Amino acid sequence: MGVIIDSEDMYKKFKDLLNQEFFVDKSNIINDFNKLIGKDGSNNVCITKPRRFGKTSIAAMLTTYYSVGIDSQEIFDKLKVSKGKSSDETKKKKEIELYRKFQGKYHTLYFDFSSELYKYNSLNALLDSINDILKDDIKYIYPNINVLNNAKNDNLIYNLRILHRKTKDFIIIIIIIDEWDSVIFSNRFTPDDKVKYIRFLKSLIKDKSYSAFVFMTGIMPIEKSILNCFVEYSMLNDEEYYQYFGFTEQEVRDLCEKNKKINKNNKIEYKDLENWYNGYKAYNGEKIFNPWSVYHALDNDRIDNYWNGTGGFDELVNIINFNILGVKDEILELIKGNKIEIEIEGFGTENILNRLTNKEETNEKANEKKLKAELYSKMVTFGFLTYYDGKISIPNKELEENFIEVLKSNKDMKYYYDIINNSKIEEYDNELNLIPINEYPPNSEKKRKIDQKSDESPIEHCDDIYKYFAIIEYSYFNTLNYECSSNKCYKGKCSSYLIVPDESTNFTKSIETAICLVEIIFLITVLIFTNIIYKSIFNPKDCDVKGYMNINSEQCYLTNKK
């Protein structure tokens, strides 16, 4: 075993996975891949999924299974792959035959392109380092071979060709590339380096006699015009391998049952995991759970937001472009739990490279529809949204929390949560009260708490119609802070009331809440049309206030009383 050849690190990683209490057997993907080995046109597979969806775990398993330098029979004879996966007996028999035939037959090359990128300031430096490691592995595994002394052509691809040509037992290899897109994401490499890197990958893989099968994985879909030697499967297009990345519903239910046996005092039920970590959808609607979060919730016996530990939050902050028309409102709708129907454009490496090399149009207004489709496609690619049946949505509670954090960090939208957080007021008589907004004592502490944001708040300065809109919108936006019960709203008057629960009141998220939301949607529609009429009657006056929603940042319509 070496660092790249028959990777010792990947072998150890897979053994550690096997020792976990909540290990999920995904080994049947080997049965699928064995059918592709040696088949031109289908034996180079690229699978792109969000971070922490088990991609490296699959890479570690493949390295352990295929490597000639690793004795893995005892490991895999206990796993699903050894028994075949097909219901048809003839096909199952063939799968078992291939399982025996290919186990431990190949040298594997494991490349992790995310490893120690901070050391390198150019693509040549990175590739030279990888080549040096490969040569050290060869010298260690084949101490008597002297085929790497040609300094004129001392590069990784040439050395692999020489090995294939001159050694008897180093005949053919399986290449496993992990985090392939790390170079594309990294700011340490120039745009030209990134284009050269993609061409290097093509040269390493396409039509090479030394390669029997290639498995490549990352987050970003590939650059298809150059890397056309791959068959690609992504979050938007995967009917073959989706069940191996993420946990299926049955796998999570099985883990919950196992957890009950291991931990008699466990606090976690399946419904908790479903609420927090479910929501991703396969092409057929099958539920897919975030495996990283499910594992840590069970291991810690605590429901929590584990996505933050993956480093993905910064990506979400950078991804959302609030300047694209309509994105602000649509993000709010998504956080409310709504789905948005939209045509998704595939986001991939081409988009990044086109921007870096200035080949993409910069007229954003003329391309807003395209930009929005690309934005949401990117968010699906990164796992922040799920896409099914032509609609995008936030998958689960865990991601919803991250979206809320993005709103808080966005200066233009932070006041949404300032109002919510500042409006948690103790109510009269320790019960739920309906409070007409226009009856609020103008100088009361309650009024000040709702309005307080000093000079940054458009709510404080703008006219009452916008205050009504904002408060009702916030109630609708976060039902954890506001509750509306339809049987407590006066007929035709629900729109005029701010309902604030006492902390001691227990609210049931029931059909009443749903009815209330419908009422509020109606209210918002009425307010919008009222505002249009209002603007046509009264003249605008300048006021020192920042823009509210789509209002000009230098103007605000004020109430003119006769």
Buried (B, 14 or more C-beta within 10 A) or exposed (E): BBBBBBBBBBBEBBEEBBEEEBBBEBBBBBBBBBBBBEEEEEBBBBBBBBBBBBBBBBBBBBBBBBBBBBEBEEBBEEBBBBBBBBEEEEBBEBBBEBBEEBBBBBBBBBBBBBBEBEEBEBBEEBBBBBBEBBBBBBBEBBEEBEBBEEEEEBBBBBBBBBBBEEBEEBBBBBBBBBBBBBBBBBEBBEEEBBBBBBEBBBEBBBEBEBBBBBBBBBBBBBBEEBBEBBBBBBBBEBEBBBBBBBBBBEBBBBBBEBBEEEEEEEEBEBEBBBBBBBBBBBEEEBBBBBBBBBBBBBEEEEBBBBBEEBEBBEBBEEBBEEEBBEBBEBBBBBBBEEBBEBEBBBBBBBBBBEEBEEEBEEEEEEBBBBBBBBBBBBBBBBBBBBBBEEBBBBBBBBBBBBBBBBBBEBEBBBBBBBBBEBBEBEBEEEEBBBBEBEEBEEEEEBEEBBBBBEEEBBBBBBBEBBBBBBBBBBBBBBBEBBBBBBEBBEEEEBBBBBBBBBEEEEBEEEEBBEBBBEBBEEBBEEBEEEBEEBEEEEEEEEBEBBBBEEBEEEEBBBEEEE
